[in-house]
């Protein structure tokens, strides 16, 4: 991840498809007080099964929270969905602009 504003917090959650024993997700990851770039190597170096969902949230003080959801697909690149949480709200909405 690039161009993180100073004081950002990155939260990564992983959800494996039901009934799978192999390709389990690593634990959730929370890193705070970041600026610049952030690397997701603990998630990208693992073999994860198709159907696994990664949710990456980037939040900053007084800023819009960016939520990227990556759904892994067999033999294709991941399906990426981008949503936002506006300051003072809790629901996911379409990102402004």
JOLINPE-V896738 format. One record per pair of residues at least 12 apart in sequence whose C-alpha atoms are under 10 Angstrom apart, sorted by the first residue. I is the first residue (numbers start at 1). J is the second residue. If there is no record, write none. Layout:
BEGIN
I;J / I;J
END
This chain:
BEGIN
1;36 / 1;37 / 1;38 / 1;39 / 1;40 / 1;56 / 1;58 / 2;35 / 2;36 / 2;37 / 2;38 / 2;39 / 3;35 / 3;36 / 3;37 / 3;38 / 4;34 / 4;35 / 4;36 / 4;37 / 4;38 / 4;58 / 4;59 / 4;60 / 5;33 / 5;34 / 5;35 / 5;36 / 5;37 / 5;58 / 5;59 / 5;60 / 5;61 / 5;63 / 6;32 / 6;33 / 6;34 / 6;35 / 6;36 / 6;60 / 6;61 / 7;32 / 7;33 / 7;34 / 7;35 / 7;36 / 7;59 / 7;60 / 7;61 / 8;31 / 8;32 / 8;33 / 8;34 / 8;35 / 8;36 / 8;57 / 8;58 / 8;59 / 8;60 / 8;61 / 8;63 / 8;65 / 9;30 / 9;31 / 9;32 / 9;33 / 9;34 / 9;35 / 9;57 / 9;58 / 9;59 / 9;60 / 9;61 / 9;65 / 10;29 / 10;30 / 10;31 / 10;32 / 10;33 / 10;34 / 10;38 / 10;56 / 10;57 / 10;58 / 10;59 / 10;60 / 10;65 / 10;66 / 10;67 / 11;28 / 11;29 / 11;30 / 11;31 / 11;32 / 11;55 / 11;56 / 11;57 / 11;58 / 11;59 / 11;67 / 12;26 / 12;27 / 12;28 / 12;29 / 12;30 / 12;31 / 12;40 / 12;43 / 12;54 / 12;55 / 12;56 / 12;57 / 12;58 / 12;67 / 12;68 / 12;69 / 13;25 / 13;26 / 13;27 / 13;28 / 13;29 / 13;30 / 13;43 / 13;53 / 13;54 / 13;55 / 13;56 / 13;57 / 13;69 / 14;26 / 14;27 / 14;28 / 14;29 / 14;43 / 14;48 / 14;52 / 14;53 / 14;54 / 14;55 / 14;56 / 14;69 / 14;70 / 14;71 / 15;27 / 15;28 / 15;51 / 15;52 / 15;53 / 15;54 / 15;55 / 15;71 / 16;48 / 16;49 / 16;50 / 16;51 / 16;52 / 16;53 / 16;54 / 17;48 / 17;49 / 17;50 / 17;51 / 17;52 / 17;53 / 18;51 / 18;52 / 20;49 / 21;49 / 22;47 / 22;48 / 22;49 / 23;46 / 23;47 / 23;48 / 23;49 / 23;50 / 23;52 / 24;46 / 24;47 / 24;48 / 24;49 / 24;52 / 25;42 / 25;43 / 25;46 / 25;47 / 25;48 / 25;49 / 25;52 / 25;53 / 25;54 / 26;42 / 26;43 / 26;46 / 26;48 / 27;42 / 27;43 / 28;43 / 28;54 / 28;55 / 29;42 / 29;43 / 29;56 / 30;56 / 30;57 / 31;58 / 32;58 / 32;59 / 32;60 / 33;60 / 34;58 / 34;60 / 40;56 / 48;72 / 49;72 / 49;73 / 49;74 / 50;71 / 50;72 / 50;73 / 50;74 / 50;75 / 50;76 / 50;78 / 51;70 / 51;71 / 51;72 / 51;73 / 51;74 / 51;78 / 52;70 / 52;71 / 52;72 / 52;73 / 52;78 / 53;69 / 53;70 / 53;71 / 53;72 / 53;73 / 53;78 / 53;79 / 53;80 / 54;68 / 54;69 / 54;70 / 54;71 / 54;72 / 54;78 / 54;80 / 55;67 / 55;68 / 55;69 / 55;70 / 55;71 / 55;80 / 55;81 / 55;82 / 56;68 / 56;69 / 56;70 / 56;82 / 57;69 / 57;83 / 57;84 / 57;85 / 58;84 / 59;84 / 59;85 / 59;87 / 60;87 / 61;87 / 62;86 / 62;87 / 62;88 / 63;85 / 63;86 / 63;87 / 63;88 / 64;84 / 64;85 / 64;86 / 64;87 / 64;88 / 64;89 / 64;95 / 64;96 / 65;83 / 65;84 / 65;85 / 65;86 / 65;87 / 65;89 / 65;90 / 65;92 / 65;95 / 66;82 / 66;83 / 66;84 / 66;85 / 66;86 / 66;92 / 66;95 / 67;81 / 67;82 / 67;83 / 67;84 / 67;85 / 67;92 / 67;93 / 67;95 / 68;80 / 68;81 / 68;82 / 68;83 / 68;84 / 69;81 / 69;82 / 69;83 / 70;82 / 82;94 / 82;95 / 83;95 / 83;96 / 84;96
END
